């Protein structure tokens, strides 16, 4: 089912995105002890902690960060190219390794290609079907 796109003339974070038409720009990062949810249209980040009970896993919001509309897309929470560039420059200046190894980046791209192929071919794709690292 498709959704009609809205115009993004002007501020793409206008409150018109608060409609209930299924449109969102949200990221979820899960771990074993919690999760982070980032919603760029609604301008918030939430951190969850997980705890095990006898009957189920419980989830609790333990932190919420809101960022103002005036910051738009150029803030530390969304597309922080400025901050990332400074960080990379500091790593280079101090002779430190990047935060992500080349192999991790390669494996991430393999996963993206597998997901894309799965969508195109309408079938489950095993990572072994998508090229392997040439030195492995």
VEXTI-25963 format. One record per atom (N, C-alpha, C): residue number from 0; residue in one letter; atom name; x, y, z. Coordinates in steps of 0.05 Angstrom, whole numbers, plus 5000, padded with zeros to 4 digits. Example, Ala and Ser with C-alpha at 12.3 -4.5 7.8 and 13.67 -1.06 7.14 Angstrom:
residues 2
<node resi="0" resn="a" name="N" east="5264" north="4886" up="5156"/>
<node resi="0" resn="a" name="CA" east="5246" north="4910" up="5156"/>
<node resi="0" resn="a" name="C" east="5264" north="4934" up="5156"/>
<node resi="1" resn="s" name="N" east="5257" north="4955" up="5142"/>
<node resi="1" resn="s" name="CA" east="5273" north="4979" up="5143"/>
<node resi="1" resn="s" name="C" east="5258" north="5001" up="5157"/>
***
This chain:
residues 136
<node resi="0" resn="x" name="N" east="5017" north="4977" up="5000"/>
<node resi="0" resn="x" name="CA" east="5000" north="5000" up="5000"/>
<node resi="0" resn="x" name="C" east="5018" north="5025" up="5000"/>
<node resi="1" resn="x" name="N" east="5013" north="5043" up="4982"/>
<node resi="1" resn="x" name="CA" east="5029" north="5067" up="4980"/>
<node resi="1" resn="x" name="C" east="5017" north="5090" up="4996"/>
<node resi="2" resn="x" name="N" east="5033" north="5110" up="5001"/>
<node resi="2" resn="x" name="CA" east="5024" north="5134" up="5016"/>
<node resi="2" resn="x" name="C" east="5032" north="5158" up="4999"/>
<node resi="3" resn="x" name="N" east="5014" north="5177" up="4996"/>
<node resi="3" resn="x" name="CA" east="5019" north="5201" up="4980"/>
<node resi="3" resn="x" name="C" east="5040" north="5217" up="4994"/>
<node resi="4" resn="x" name="N" east="5060" north="5226" up="4979"/>
<node resi="4" resn="x" name="CA" east="5082" north="5242" up="4991"/>
<node resi="4" resn="x" name="C" east="5073" north="5270" up="4995"/>
<node resi="5" resn="x" name="N" east="5084" north="5283" up="5015"/>
<node resi="5" resn="x" name="CA" east="5078" north="5311" up="5020"/>
<node resi="5" resn="x" name="C" east="5100" north="5328" up="5008"/>
<node resi="6" resn="x" name="N" east="5094" north="5353" up="5003"/>
<node resi="6" resn="x" name="CA" east="5115" north="5371" up="4994"/>
<node resi="6" resn="x" name="C" east="5133" north="5378" up="5018"/>
<node resi="7" resn="x" name="N" east="5158" north="5380" up="5013"/>
<node resi="7" resn="x" name="CA" east="5177" north="5388" up="5034"/>
<node resi="7" resn="x" name="C" east="5188" north="5416" up="5029"/>
<node resi="8" resn="x" name="N" east="5172" north="5432" up="5015"/>
<node resi="8" resn="x" name="CA" east="5180" north="5460" up="5010"/>
<node resi="8" resn="x" name="C" east="5184" north="5473" up="5037"/>
<node resi="9" resn="x" name="N" east="5206" north="5486" up="5041"/>
<node resi="9" resn="x" name="CA" east="5212" north="5499" up="5067"/>
<node resi="9" resn="x" name="C" east="5223" north="5479" up="5086"/>
<node resi="10" resn="x" name="N" east="5214" north="5480" up="5111"/>
<node resi="10" resn="x" name="CA" east="5224" north="5463" up="5132"/>
<node resi="10" resn="x" name="C" east="5212" north="5435" up="5130"/>
<node resi="11" resn="x" name="N" east="5229" north="5415" up="5125"/>
<node resi="11" resn="x" name="CA" east="5219" north="5387" up="5123"/>
<node resi="11" resn="x" name="C" east="5209" north="5376" up="5150"/>
<node resi="12" resn="x" name="N" east="5214" north="5391" up="5171"/>
<node resi="12" resn="x" name="CA" east="5206" north="5381" up="5198"/>
<node resi="12" resn="x" name="C" east="5181" north="5395" up="5208"/>
<node resi="13" resn="x" name="N" east="5166" north="5408" up="5190"/>
<node resi="13" resn="x" name="CA" east="5141" north="5421" up="5198"/>
<node resi="13" resn="x" name="C" east="5123" north="5402" up="5212"/>
<node resi="14" resn="x" name="N" east="5106" north="5413" up="5229"/>
<node resi="14" resn="x" name="CA" east="5088" north="5396" up="5244"/>
<node resi="14" resn="x" name="C" east="5067" north="5382" up="5226"/>
<node resi="15" resn="x" name="N" east="5065" north="5388" up="5201"/>
<node resi="15" resn="x" name="CA" east="5047" north="5374" up="5183"/>
<node resi="15" resn="x" name="C" east="5054" north="5344" up="5182"/>
<node resi="16" resn="x" name="N" east="5078" north="5336" up="5191"/>
<node resi="16" resn="x" name="CA" east="5085" north="5308" up="5191"/>
<node resi="16" resn="x" name="C" east="5073" north="5293" up="5215"/>
<node resi="17" resn="x" name="N" east="5058" north="5307" up="5231"/>
<node resi="17" resn="x" name="CA" east="5045" north="5294" up="5254"/>
<node resi="17" resn="x" name="C" east="5018" north="5282" up="5246"/>
<node resi="18" resn="x" name="N" east="5013" north="5281" up="5220"/>
<node resi="18" resn="x" name="CA" east="4988" north="5268" up="5212"/>
<node resi="18" resn="x" name="C" east="4992" north="5238" up="5214"/>
<node resi="19" resn="x" name="N" east="4970" north="5223" up="5213"/>
<node resi="19" resn="x" name="CA" east="4971" north="5194" up="5216"/>
<node resi="19" resn="x" name="C" east="4968" north="5180" up="5190"/>
<node resi="20" resn="x" name="N" east="4986" north="5186" up="5171"/>
<node resi="20" resn="x" name="CA" east="4985" north="5173" up="5145"/>
<node resi="20" resn="x" name="C" east="5007" north="5153" up="5141"/>
<node resi="21" resn="x" name="N" east="5021" north="5146" up="5163"/>
<node resi="21" resn="x" name="CA" east="5042" north="5126" up="5161"/>
<node resi="21" resn="x" name="C" east="5069" north="5137" up="5154"/>
<node resi="22" resn="x" name="N" east="5072" north="5162" up="5148"/>
<node resi="22" resn="x" name="CA" east="5097" north="5174" up="5141"/>
<node resi="22" resn="x" name="C" east="5114" north="5179" up="5166"/>
<node resi="23" resn="x" name="N" east="5139" north="5171" up="5165"/>
<node resi="23" resn="x" name="CA" east="5157" north="5176" up="5188"/>
<node resi="23" resn="x" name="C" east="5186" north="5174" up="5179"/>
<node resi="24" resn="x" name="N" east="5203" north="5184" up="5195"/>
<node resi="24" resn="x" name="CA" east="5232" north="5180" up="5191"/>
<node resi="24" resn="x" name="C" east="5243" north="5173" up="5219"/>
<node resi="25" resn="x" name="N" east="5243" north="5147" up="5224"/>
<node resi="25" resn="x" name="CA" east="5248" north="5137" up="5251"/>
<node resi="25" resn="x" name="C" east="5269" north="5115" up="5250"/>
<node resi="26" resn="x" name="N" east="5287" north="5116" up="5269"/>
<node resi="26" resn="x" name="CA" east="5308" north="5095" up="5271"/>
<node resi="26" resn="x" name="C" east="5305" north="5081" up="5298"/>
<node resi="27" resn="x" name="N" east="5308" north="5055" up="5298"/>
<node resi="27" resn="x" name="CA" east="5307" north="5039" up="5323"/>
<node resi="27" resn="x" name="C" east="5332" north="5023" up="5325"/>
<node resi="28" resn="x" name="N" east="5346" north="5025" up="5347"/>
<node resi="28" resn="x" name="CA" east="5370" north="5010" up="5352"/>
<node resi="28" resn="x" name="C" east="5366" north="4993" up="5376"/>
<node resi="29" resn="x" name="N" east="5368" north="4967" up="5373"/>
<node resi="29" resn="x" name="CA" east="5362" north="4948" up="5394"/>
<node resi="29" resn="x" name="C" east="5387" north="4935" up="5404"/>
<node resi="30" resn="x" name="N" east="5388" north="4931" up="5431"/>
<node resi="30" resn="x" name="CA" east="5410" north="4916" up="5443"/>
<node resi="30" resn="x" name="C" east="5398" north="4896" up="5463"/>
<node resi="31" resn="x" name="N" east="5415" north="4882" up="5477"/>
<node resi="31" resn="x" name="CA" east="5405" north="4862" up="5496"/>
<node resi="31" resn="x" name="C" east="5394" north="4875" up="5521"/>
<node resi="32" resn="x" name="N" east="5402" north="4899" up="5528"/>
<node resi="32" resn="x" name="CA" east="5394" north="4912" up="5553"/>
<node resi="32" resn="x" name="C" east="5376" north="4936" up="5548"/>
<node resi="33" resn="x" name="N" east="5371" north="4943" up="5523"/>
<node resi="33" resn="x" name="CA" east="5355" north="4966" up="5518"/>
<node resi="33" resn="x" name="C" east="5353" north="4973" up="5488"/>
<node resi="34" resn="x" name="N" east="5342" north="4997" up="5483"/>
<node resi="34" resn="x" name="CA" east="5339" north="5006" up="5456"/>
<node resi="34" resn="x" name="C" east="5339" north="5036" up="5455"/>
<node resi="35" resn="x" name="N" east="5344" north="5047" up="5431"/>
<node resi="35" resn="x" name="CA" east="5343" north="5076" up="5426"/>
<node resi="35" resn="x" name="C" east="5324" north="5080" up="5403"/>
<node resi="36" resn="x" name="N" east="5306" north="5098" up="5406"/>
<node resi="36" resn="x" name="CA" east="5287" north="5105" up="5384"/>
<node resi="36" resn="x" name="C" east="5292" north="5135" up="5377"/>
<node resi="37" resn="x" name="N" east="5297" north="5140" up="5352"/>
<node resi="37" resn="x" name="CA" east="5301" north="5167" up="5342"/>
<node resi="37" resn="x" name="C" east="5279" north="5173" up="5322"/>
<node resi="38" resn="x" name="N" east="5264" north="5194" up="5326"/>
<node resi="38" resn="x" name="CA" east="5243" north="5202" up="5308"/>
<node resi="38" resn="x" name="C" east="5250" north="5231" up="5299"/>
<node resi="39" resn="x" name="N" east="5258" north="5233" up="5274"/>
<node resi="39" resn="x" name="CA" east="5268" north="5259" up="5264"/>
<node resi="39" resn="x" name="C" east="5245" north="5278" up="5257"/>
<node resi="40" resn="x" name="N" east="5222" north="5269" up="5248"/>
<node resi="40" resn="x" name="CA" east="5200" north="5287" up="5243"/>
<node resi="40" resn="x" name="C" east="5188" north="5298" up="5269"/>
<node resi="41" resn="x" name="N" east="5187" north="5281" up="5289"/>
<node resi="41" resn="x" name="CA" east="5175" north="5290" up="5314"/>
<node resi="41" resn="x" name="C" east="5196" north="5301" up="5334"/>
<node resi="42" resn="x" name="N" east="5221" north="5300" up="5325"/>
<node resi="42" resn="x" name="CA" east="5244" north="5312" up="5338"/>
<node resi="42" resn="x" name="C" east="5248" north="5302" up="5367"/>
<node resi="43" resn="x" name="N" east="5252" north="5276" up="5370"/>
<node resi="43" resn="x" name="CA" east="5258" north="5266" up="5396"/>
<node resi="43" resn="x" name="C" east="5275" north="5241" up="5394"/>
<node resi="44" resn="x" name="N" east="5289" north="5236" up="5416"/>
<node resi="44" resn="x" name="CA" east="5304" north="5211" up="5420"/>
<node resi="44" resn="x" name="C" east="5295" north="5199" up="5446"/>
<node resi="45" resn="x" name="N" east="5289" north="5173" up="5447"/>
<node resi="45" resn="x" name="CA" east="5282" north="5160" up="5472"/>
<node resi="45" resn="x" name="C" east="5300" north="5136" up="5476"/>
<node resi="46" resn="x" name="N" east="5308" north="5133" up="5501"/>
<node resi="46" resn="x" name="CA" east="5324" north="5110" up="5509"/>
<node resi="46" resn="x" name="C" east="5308" north="5092" up="5527"/>
<node resi="47" resn="x" name="N" east="5307" north="5066" up="5520"/>
<node resi="47" resn="x" name="CA" east="5292" north="5046" up="5535"/>
<node resi="47" resn="x" name="C" east="5311" north="5027" up="5549"/>
<node resi="48" resn="x" name="N" east="5304" north="5018" up="5572"/>
<node resi="48" resn="x" name="CA" east="5318" north="4997" up="5586"/>
<node resi="48" resn="x" name="C" east="5300" north="4972" up="5588"/>
<node resi="49" resn="x" name="N" east="5312" north="4949" up="5583"/>
<node resi="49" resn="x" name="CA" east="5297" north="4924" up="5585"/>
<node resi="49" resn="x" name="C" east="5303" north="4910" up="5611"/>
<node resi="50" resn="x" name="N" east="5283" north="4897" up="5623"/>
<node resi="50" resn="x" name="CA" east="5288" north="4880" up="5646"/>
<node resi="50" resn="x" name="C" east="5271" north="4855" up="5642"/>
<node resi="51" resn="x" name="N" east="5282" north="4833" up="5652"/>
<node resi="51" resn="x" name="CA" east="5268" north="4808" up="5650"/>
<node resi="51" resn="x" name="C" east="5251" north="4804" up="5675"/>
<node resi="52" resn="x" name="N" east="5227" north="4794" up="5671"/>
<node resi="52" resn="x" name="CA" east="5211" north="4786" up="5694"/>
<node resi="52" resn="x" name="C" east="5205" north="4756" up="5689"/>
<node resi="53" resn="x" name="N" east="5192" north="4744" up="5708"/>
<node resi="53" resn="x" name="CA" east="5186" north="4716" up="5706"/>
<node resi="53" resn="x" name="C" east="5168" north="4710" up="5682"/>
<node resi="54" resn="x" name="N" east="5151" north="4729" up="5675"/>
<node resi="54" resn="x" name="CA" east="5131" north="4724" up="5654"/>
<node resi="54" resn="x" name="C" east="5138" north="4736" up="5627"/>
<node resi="55" resn="x" name="N" east="5154" north="4758" up="5627"/>
<node resi="55" resn="x" name="CA" east="5159" north="4772" up="5602"/>
<node resi="55" resn="x" name="C" east="5182" north="4791" up="5605"/>
<node resi="56" resn="x" name="N" east="5190" north="4803" up="5582"/>
<node resi="56" resn="x" name="CA" east="5210" north="4824" up="5581"/>
<node resi="56" resn="x" name="C" east="5195" north="4850" up="5584"/>
<node resi="57" resn="x" name="N" east="5204" north="4867" up="5602"/>
<node resi="57" resn="x" name="CA" east="5192" north="4893" up="5606"/>
<node resi="57" resn="x" name="C" east="5210" north="4915" up="5594"/>
<node resi="58" resn="x" name="N" east="5197" north="4935" up="5583"/>
<node resi="58" resn="x" name="CA" east="5211" north="4958" up="5571"/>
<node resi="58" resn="x" name="C" east="5202" north="4983" up="5585"/>
<node resi="59" resn="x" name="N" east="5222" north="5000" up="5591"/>
<node resi="59" resn="x" name="CA" east="5216" north="5025" up="5605"/>
<node resi="59" resn="x" name="C" east="5231" north="5048" up="5592"/>
<node resi="60" resn="x" name="N" east="5218" north="5070" up="5587"/>
<node resi="60" resn="x" name="CA" east="5231" north="5094" up="5576"/>
<node resi="60" resn="x" name="C" east="5246" north="5107" up="5599"/>
<node resi="61" resn="x" name="N" east="5273" north="5110" up="5597"/>
<node resi="61" resn="x" name="CA" east="5288" north="5121" up="5619"/>
<node resi="61" resn="x" name="C" east="5300" north="5149" up="5612"/>
<node resi="62" resn="x" name="N" east="5298" north="5156" up="5587"/>
<node resi="62" resn="x" name="CA" east="5309" north="5183" up="5579"/>
<node resi="62" resn="x" name="C" east="5295" north="5192" up="5553"/>
<node resi="63" resn="x" name="N" east="5288" north="5217" up="5552"/>
<node resi="63" resn="x" name="CA" east="5277" north="5229" up="5528"/>
<node resi="63" resn="x" name="C" east="5292" north="5255" up="5523"/>
<node resi="64" resn="x" name="N" east="5301" north="5258" up="5498"/>
<node resi="64" resn="x" name="CA" east="5314" north="5283" up="5490"/>
<node resi="64" resn="x" name="C" east="5298" north="5295" up="5467"/>
<node resi="65" resn="x" name="N" east="5289" north="5319" up="5469"/>
<node resi="65" resn="x" name="CA" east="5275" north="5333" up="5448"/>
<node resi="65" resn="x" name="C" east="5294" north="5354" up="5436"/>
<node resi="66" resn="x" name="N" east="5293" north="5357" up="5410"/>
<node resi="66" resn="x" name="CA" east="5309" north="5379" up="5398"/>
<node resi="66" resn="x" name="C" east="5290" north="5398" up="5383"/>
<node resi="67" resn="x" name="N" east="5296" north="5424" up="5385"/>
<node resi="67" resn="x" name="CA" east="5277" north="5444" up="5374"/>
<node resi="67" resn="x" name="C" east="5276" north="5444" up="5344"/>
<node resi="68" resn="x" name="N" east="5253" north="5452" up="5334"/>
<node resi="68" resn="x" name="CA" east="5249" north="5454" up="5305"/>
<node resi="68" resn="x" name="C" east="5269" north="5473" up="5292"/>
<node resi="69" resn="x" name="N" east="5276" north="5494" up="5306"/>
<node resi="69" resn="x" name="CA" east="5295" north="5514" up="5295"/>
<node resi="69" resn="x" name="C" east="5321" north="5501" up="5287"/>
<node resi="70" resn="x" name="N" east="5329" north="5479" up="5299"/>
<node resi="70" resn="x" name="CA" east="5354" north="5467" up="5292"/>
<node resi="70" resn="x" name="C" east="5352" north="5452" up="5266"/>
<node resi="71" resn="x" name="N" east="5328" north="5446" up="5257"/>
<node resi="71" resn="x" name="CA" east="5324" north="5433" up="5231"/>
<node resi="71" resn="x" name="C" east="5340" north="5407" up="5229"/>
<node resi="72" resn="x" name="N" east="5352" north="5402" up="5206"/>
<node resi="72" resn="x" name="CA" east="5367" north="5378" up="5201"/>
<node resi="72" resn="x" name="C" east="5396" north="5381" up="5209"/>
<node resi="73" resn="x" name="N" east="5405" north="5405" up="5217"/>
<node resi="73" resn="x" name="CA" east="5433" north="5410" up="5222"/>
<node resi="73" resn="x" name="C" east="5439" north="5410" up="5251"/>
<node resi="74" resn="x" name="N" east="5431" north="5390" up="5265"/>
<node resi="74" resn="x" name="CA" east="5436" north="5388" up="5294"/>
<node resi="74" resn="x" name="C" east="5453" north="5363" up="5300"/>
<node resi="75" resn="x" name="N" east="5460" north="5361" up="5325"/>
<node resi="75" resn="x" name="CA" east="5477" north="5338" up="5332"/>
<node resi="75" resn="x" name="C" east="5462" north="5311" up="5331"/>
<node resi="76" resn="x" name="N" east="5436" north="5312" up="5328"/>
<node resi="76" resn="x" name="CA" east="5421" north="5287" up="5328"/>
<node resi="76" resn="x" name="C" east="5414" north="5277" up="5300"/>
<node resi="77" resn="x" name="N" east="5414" north="5294" up="5281"/>
<node resi="77" resn="x" name="CA" east="5407" north="5286" up="5254"/>
<node resi="77" resn="x" name="C" east="5427" north="5297" up="5233"/>
<node resi="78" resn="x" name="N" east="5439" north="5279" up="5218"/>
<node resi="78" resn="x" name="CA" east="5457" north="5287" up="5196"/>
<node resi="78" resn="x" name="C" east="5478" north="5307" up="5206"/>
<node resi="79" resn="x" name="N" east="5491" north="5299" up="5228"/>
<node resi="79" resn="x" name="CA" east="5511" north="5317" up="5240"/>
<node resi="79" resn="x" name="C" east="5538" north="5315" up="5224"/>
<node resi="80" resn="x" name="N" east="5537" north="5324" up="5200"/>
<node resi="80" resn="x" name="CA" east="5561" north="5323" up="5183"/>
<node resi="80" resn="x" name="C" east="5584" north="5340" up="5195"/>
<node resi="81" resn="x" name="N" east="5577" north="5363" up="5206"/>
<node resi="81" resn="x" name="CA" east="5597" north="5381" up="5218"/>
<node resi="81" resn="x" name="C" east="5611" north="5366" up="5241"/>
<node resi="82" resn="x" name="N" east="5596" north="5356" up="5260"/>
<node resi="82" resn="x" name="CA" east="5607" north="5342" up="5283"/>
<node resi="82" resn="x" name="C" east="5622" north="5317" up="5275"/>
<node resi="83" resn="x" name="N" east="5612" north="5302" up="5255"/>
<node resi="83" resn="x" name="CA" east="5626" north="5278" up="5246"/>
<node resi="83" resn="x" name="C" east="5652" north="5285" up="5233"/>
<node resi="84" resn="x" name="N" east="5653" north="5307" up="5218"/>
<node resi="84" resn="x" name="CA" east="5677" north="5315" up="5205"/>
<node resi="84" resn="x" name="C" east="5699" north="5323" up="5225"/>
<node resi="85" resn="x" name="N" east="5691" north="5337" up="5246"/>
<node resi="85" resn="x" name="CA" east="5710" north="5344" up="5267"/>
<node resi="85" resn="x" name="C" east="5720" north="5319" up="5280"/>
<node resi="86" resn="x" name="N" east="5703" north="5300" up="5286"/>
<node resi="86" resn="x" name="CA" east="5711" north="5275" up="5299"/>
<node resi="86" resn="x" name="C" east="5731" north="5260" up="5282"/>
<node resi="87" resn="x" name="N" east="5725" north="5257" up="5256"/>
<node resi="87" resn="x" name="CA" east="5743" north="5243" up="5238"/>
<node resi="87" resn="x" name="C" east="5770" north="5258" up="5236"/>
<node resi="88" resn="x" name="N" east="5770" north="5284" up="5235"/>
<node resi="88" resn="x" name="CA" east="5795" north="5300" up="5234"/>
<node resi="88" resn="x" name="C" east="5811" north="5295" up="5260"/>
<node resi="89" resn="x" name="N" east="5798" north="5294" up="5283"/>
<node resi="89" resn="x" name="CA" east="5813" north="5289" up="5308"/>
<node resi="89" resn="x" name="C" east="5825" north="5261" up="5308"/>
<node resi="90" resn="x" name="N" east="5811" north="5241" up="5298"/>
<node resi="90" resn="x" name="CA" east="5822" north="5214" up="5296"/>
<node resi="90" resn="x" name="C" east="5847" north="5214" up="5279"/>
<node resi="91" resn="x" name="N" east="5845" north="5227" up="5256"/>
<node resi="91" resn="x" name="CA" east="5868" north="5228" up="5237"/>
<node resi="91" resn="x" name="C" east="5891" north="5242" up="5250"/>
<node resi="92" resn="x" name="N" east="5886" north="5266" up="5262"/>
<node resi="92" resn="x" name="CA" east="5907" north="5282" up="5275"/>
<node resi="92" resn="x" name="C" east="5921" north="5267" up="5297"/>
<node resi="93" resn="x" name="N" east="5906" north="5250" up="5312"/>
<node resi="93" resn="x" name="CA" east="5917" north="5236" up="5334"/>
<node resi="93" resn="x" name="C" east="5927" north="5208" up="5326"/>
<node resi="94" resn="x" name="N" east="5926" north="5201" up="5301"/>
<node resi="94" resn="x" name="CA" east="5935" north="5176" up="5291"/>
<node resi="94" resn="x" name="C" east="5919" north="5152" up="5301"/>
<node resi="95" resn="x" name="N" east="5894" north="5156" up="5307"/>
<node resi="95" resn="x" name="CA" east="5877" north="5135" up="5317"/>
<node resi="95" resn="x" name="C" east="5862" north="5121" up="5294"/>
<node resi="96" resn="x" name="N" east="5854" north="5097" up="5299"/>
<node resi="96" resn="x" name="CA" east="5838" north="5082" up="5280"/>
<node resi="96" resn="x" name="C" east="5809" north="5093" up="5278"/>
<node resi="97" resn="x" name="N" east="5796" north="5088" up="5255"/>
<node resi="97" resn="x" name="CA" east="5768" north="5097" up="5253"/>
<node resi="97" resn="x" name="C" east="5751" north="5081" up="5273"/>
<node resi="98" resn="x" name="N" east="5727" north="5092" up="5279"/>
<node resi="98" resn="x" name="CA" east="5709" north="5079" up="5297"/>
<node resi="98" resn="x" name="C" east="5698" north="5052" up="5286"/>
<node resi="99" resn="x" name="N" east="5696" north="5051" up="5259"/>
<node resi="99" resn="x" name="CA" east="5686" north="5027" up="5246"/>
<node resi="99" resn="x" name="C" east="5708" north="5016" up="5228"/>
<node resi="100" resn="x" name="N" east="5712" north="4990" up="5230"/>
<node resi="100" resn="x" name="CA" east="5732" north="4978" up="5213"/>
<node resi="100" resn="x" name="C" east="5722" north="4975" up="5184"/>
<node resi="101" resn="x" name="N" east="5740" north="4973" up="5166"/>
<node resi="101" resn="x" name="CA" east="5732" north="4969" up="5138"/>
<node resi="101" resn="x" name="C" east="5716" north="4943" up="5135"/>
<node resi="102" resn="x" name="N" east="5724" north="4922" up="5149"/>
<node resi="102" resn="x" name="CA" east="5709" north="4897" up="5148"/>
<node resi="102" resn="x" name="C" east="5680" north="4900" up="5158"/>
<node resi="103" resn="x" name="N" east="5677" north="4915" up="5180"/>
<node resi="103" resn="x" name="CA" east="5650" north="4920" up="5190"/>
<node resi="103" resn="x" name="C" east="5633" north="4935" up="5170"/>
<node resi="104" resn="x" name="N" east="5645" north="4955" up="5157"/>
<node resi="104" resn="x" name="CA" east="5631" north="4970" up="5136"/>
<node resi="104" resn="x" name="C" east="5624" north="4952" up="5113"/>
<node resi="105" resn="x" name="N" east="5642" north="4935" up="5105"/>
<node resi="105" resn="x" name="CA" east="5637" north="4916" up="5083"/>
<node resi="105" resn="x" name="C" east="5613" north="4898" up="5090"/>
<node resi="106" resn="x" name="N" east="5614" north="4886" up="5114"/>
<node resi="106" resn="x" name="CA" east="5592" north="4868" up="5123"/>
<node resi="106" resn="x" name="C" east="5565" north="4883" up="5124"/>
<node resi="107" resn="x" name="N" east="5566" north="4908" up="5133"/>
<node resi="107" resn="x" name="CA" east="5541" north="4924" up="5133"/>
<node resi="107" resn="x" name="C" east="5530" north="4927" up="5105"/>
<node resi="108" resn="x" name="N" east="5547" north="4933" up="5086"/>
<node resi="108" resn="x" name="CA" east="5538" north="4936" up="5059"/>
<node resi="108" resn="x" name="C" east="5527" north="4909" up="5047"/>
<node resi="109" resn="x" name="N" east="5540" north="4887" up="5055"/>
<node resi="109" resn="x" name="CA" east="5530" north="4861" up="5046"/>
<node resi="109" resn="x" name="C" east="5501" north="4857" up="5056"/>
<node resi="110" resn="x" name="N" east="5496" north="4864" up="5081"/>
<node resi="110" resn="x" name="CA" east="5470" north="4862" up="5093"/>
<node resi="110" resn="x" name="C" east="5450" north="4879" up="5078"/>
<node resi="111" resn="x" name="N" east="5458" north="4904" up="5071"/>
<node resi="111" resn="x" name="CA" east="5440" north="4922" up="5056"/>
<node resi="111" resn="x" name="C" east="5434" north="4910" up="5028"/>
<node resi="112" resn="x" name="N" east="5454" north="4900" up="5015"/>
<node resi="112" resn="x" name="CA" east="5450" north="4888" up="4988"/>
<node resi="112" resn="x" name="C" east="5432" north="4863" up="4991"/>
<node resi="113" resn="x" name="N" east="5435" north="4847" up="5011"/>
<node resi="113" resn="x" name="CA" east="5417" north="4824" up="5015"/>
<node resi="113" resn="x" name="C" east="5389" north="4833" up="5019"/>
<node resi="114" resn="x" name="N" east="5384" north="4854" up="5036"/>
<node resi="114" resn="x" name="CA" east="5357" north="4864" up="5040"/>
<node resi="114" resn="x" name="C" east="5345" north="4874" up="5015"/>
<node resi="115" resn="x" name="N" east="5361" north="4889" up="4999"/>
<node resi="115" resn="x" name="CA" east="5351" north="4900" up="4974"/>
<node resi="115" resn="x" name="C" east="5344" north="4878" up="4954"/>
<node resi="116" resn="x" name="N" east="5361" north="4858" up="4952"/>
<node resi="116" resn="x" name="CA" east="5356" north="4835" up="4934"/>
<node resi="116" resn="x" name="C" east="5332" north="4820" up="4943"/>
<node resi="117" resn="x" name="N" east="5329" north="4816" up="4969"/>
<node resi="117" resn="x" name="CA" east="5305" north="4802" up="4980"/>
<node resi="117" resn="x" name="C" east="5279" north="4817" up="4972"/>
<node resi="118" resn="x" name="N" east="5280" north="4843" up="4974"/>
<node resi="118" resn="x" name="CA" east="5256" north="4859" up="4967"/>
<node resi="118" resn="x" name="C" east="5251" north="4856" up="4937"/>
<node resi="119" resn="x" name="N" east="5272" north="4858" up="4920"/>
<node resi="119" resn="x" name="CA" east="5268" north="4857" up="4891"/>
<node resi="119" resn="x" name="C" east="5258" north="4829" up="4882"/>
<node resi="120" resn="x" name="N" east="5270" north="4808" up="4894"/>
<node resi="120" resn="x" name="CA" east="5264" north="4781" up="4885"/>
<node resi="120" resn="x" name="C" east="5242" north="4767" up="4901"/>
<node resi="121" resn="x" name="N" east="5232" north="4781" up="4922"/>
<node resi="121" resn="x" name="CA" east="5210" north="4771" up="4938"/>
<node resi="121" resn="x" name="C" east="5216" north="4744" up="4950"/>
<node resi="122" resn="x" name="N" east="5240" north="4741" up="4961"/>
<node resi="122" resn="x" name="CA" east="5248" north="4716" up="4974"/>
<node resi="122" resn="x" name="C" east="5269" north="4721" up="4995"/>
<node resi="123" resn="x" name="N" east="5274" north="4702" up="5012"/>
<node resi="123" resn="x" name="CA" east="5294" north="4704" up="5033"/>
<node resi="123" resn="x" name="C" east="5321" north="4701" up="5020"/>
<node resi="124" resn="x" name="N" east="5340" north="4719" up="5027"/>
<node resi="124" resn="x" name="CA" east="5367" north="4718" up="5016"/>
<node resi="124" resn="x" name="C" east="5386" north="4712" up="5039"/>
<node resi="125" resn="x" name="N" east="5402" north="4692" up="5035"/>
<node resi="125" resn="x" name="CA" east="5423" north="4685" up="5055"/>
<node resi="125" resn="x" name="C" east="5447" north="4702" up="5049"/>
<node resi="126" resn="x" name="N" east="5461" north="4711" up="5070"/>
<node resi="126" resn="x" name="CA" east="5484" north="4728" up="5066"/>
<node resi="126" resn="x" name="C" east="5505" north="4714" up="5049"/>
<node resi="127" resn="x" name="N" east="5507" north="4688" up="5050"/>
<node resi="127" resn="x" name="CA" east="5526" north="4673" up="5033"/>
<node resi="127" resn="x" name="C" east="5521" north="4677" up="5003"/>
<node resi="128" resn="x" name="N" east="5497" north="4686" up="4996"/>
<node resi="128" resn="x" name="CA" east="5491" north="4690" up="4968"/>
<node resi="128" resn="x" name="C" east="5502" north="4717" up="4958"/>
<node resi="129" resn="x" name="N" east="5509" north="4735" up="4976"/>
<node resi="129" resn="x" name="CA" east="5519" north="4761" up="4970"/>
<node resi="129" resn="x" name="C" east="5549" north="4760" up="4974"/>
<node resi="130" resn="x" name="N" east="5565" north="4768" up="4954"/>
<node resi="130" resn="x" name="CA" east="5594" north="4766" up="4954"/>
<node resi="130" resn="x" name="C" east="5607" north="4765" up="4982"/>
<node resi="131" resn="x" name="N" east="5630" north="4754" up="4983"/>
<node resi="131" resn="x" name="CA" east="5645" north="4753" up="5008"/>
<node resi="131" resn="x" name="C" east="5670" north="4770" up="5005"/>
<node resi="132" resn="x" name="N" east="5682" north="4776" up="5028"/>
<node resi="132" resn="x" name="CA" east="5706" north="4793" up="5028"/>
<node resi="132" resn="x" name="C" east="5728" north="4778" up="5013"/>
<node resi="133" resn="x" name="N" east="5742" north="4792" up="4995"/>
<node resi="133" resn="x" name="CA" east="5762" north="4779" up="4978"/>
<node resi="133" resn="x" name="C" east="5786" north="4767" up="4994"/>
<node resi="134" resn="x" name="N" east="5791" north="4777" up="5018"/>
<node resi="134" resn="x" name="CA" east="5815" north="4767" up="5032"/>
<node resi="134" resn="x" name="C" east="5807" north="4746" up="5053"/>
<node resi="135" resn="x" name="N" east="5782" north="4740" up="5055"/>
<node resi="135" resn="x" name="CA" east="5773" north="4720" up="5075"/>
<node resi="135" resn="x" name="C" east="5774" north="4692" up="5063"/>
***
